[in-house]
Amino acid sequence: MEFKYEIESSSSVSDCGSGITGSSCPSSATSRVRRRGIFEGVAVELDEGERSFELIRRRFVAGVGNTAVVTAVHRRNWSENPTTMARIQSFQLHVKALENKYGGGNNGGGPSNMKFCWYGGDKRKIERILNHGFGFQDLLLNNNGAILLSPDDSPVPSVEDSGPDEDGLRHVLLCRVILGRSELVHIGSGQTHPSSDAFDSGVDSFDKPSKYVIWSTNMNTHILPEYIVTFKANATAQLPSKGVFCKTQNGHGIRMPTSPWISFPALISVLARYLPSDAIALISKYHKDYKEKKISRPELIEKVRHVAGDKLLVTVIKSFKSVKESRMSQHNNTNNYSNNQVDGN
């Protein structure tokens, strides 16, 4: 049984919190008092004994292996005010609209093709999305001008996008997402909308998707953040970060060496050969803000990606890596030759 149906059928918390299934929910006066936790005002913390907590925890840990320990799971409080209730109603209307568009029936999860997906960010970003929805700044993280989410069985990309808060904790959103009919979209290709009316969303691979693409026009109607998973690094392991994480065949995460990657000052120096001076000045300002702890490392990376573009950054980093490896190889060959000469004497 798929994860999304386990949550929907086994958890009255999910059904009441979202109202998607139309179940009747107890009023706040009769409901059991819950802890509000670190997302007070927008979410309530689930008890560890609740089935929803355990299902979500196990699914998350299954995706990241032993690199993380879940410390809390919060459920979005959609009944806090009329505005949040309107977001629920909008989501429901778009589910029905896709059902009507594709003539009803039930094929592969339903005509609206609704799934659970992960989305990562630092605490401030998560709070902003919970309070106000996705915004323009969230579209600047990729050349597609879209929101990219990872499948429920593969949270690693979203974990990579998360950043530690003041207590060293990280957070990812578990969202209900209306996919409808997806088309193949190459991440970073520059495509910013469906290729035709026959498609509603995008995916980077049909065989083994790692990114779902929700276009900017649908980012606050087709994505419903329902849960926040809070976690920390396992004391005996390291959390994944961009460019250095891979998964073994048993699904456990491992940390790869990071030495081949370019330092930030060196990156700025190389980018100066390709970008105009005002762009370099802006990147240097962002780096200065990071060093002064005005912005987090994920925010710095996001801003640089927006200015330079992923294509140029990948080219520069790969080129730097190749040059560095070549120099190391030459150095090793020189040492081997010297050692052989010494041994021969």
Disulfide bonds with the S-S distance in Angstrom:
none
